[in-house]
Every structure is written in C-alpha cells, then in structure tokens.
C-alpha cells in the first residue's frame, strides 16, 4: 500500500514537471529587465565587452 502511494506521488510529480516543461517551451521567450540597472548603464551583450569591463577597468 505504501509503495503504491509513493509510486502515485512520483508519477504525479513527473507528469506535472513534464507539463510545465512543455508549457514553458511552447510559450514565447521573455526577458527579465532590472529597472534599477537599465537606466544607469547599457547592458553589456558581447562577451568581449563584459571581459573588458571586468578586467580592463578604465
């Protein structure tokens, strides 16, 4: 009886995870913006610009 309940719980969790994964993959991509950082400095998109900003501080 205990094994049946544990198996059912695991099956429900796996089904919910797969449904959420498919829903997330089907939805259009979204971006997260940080309003406090967006107006102070432009976003560093290129990897070389990030490395330059971190290591070669002017």
N, C-alpha and C positions, 0 to 999 in steps of 0.2 A: 504494500500500500504506500509506504513512504517513498519507495523508488518510483512509483507511478506519479506521485505528486511532484517529485523533483524533476522527472523527465518532462512532465507537462509544463512546469515553470520554465525550464531551459528552452523548450520548444517555443513557448510564447515569447520569451525574450529574443530568441533568434529571429522569429517572424517579425517582431516589431523593429528590430535593428535592420533587417533587410528592407522592410517597407520604408523606414526613414532614409536609408541609403538611396533607394531608388527615387524617392521623392526629392531628395537633395540633388541627385544627379539630373533629374528632369527639370528642376527649376532653373531659371536663368541665373547667371552668375551675378553676385552682388559684391560691392566693395564696401569696406568699413572705413569711414573717414573719422579722423580725430580733429574736431573743430579747434582745439587749443593749439594744435601743431600746424594746421593747414595754413593759417594766415601769417604765421611767424616766418616760416621758411618754405620754399618749394620742396616738394618731395623728391628725394634722390632715387631715380628709377634705375639708372645704369649702374652696374656693379662697379665699374672703374671709378665713377663719381663717389660711390659710397666709400671705396677704399681710400680715395684721395681725401675725402672729408674726414675720415677717421685717422689716417696715418700722416697725412701731409697737411696738417692744420696751418693755415696761413696767419 
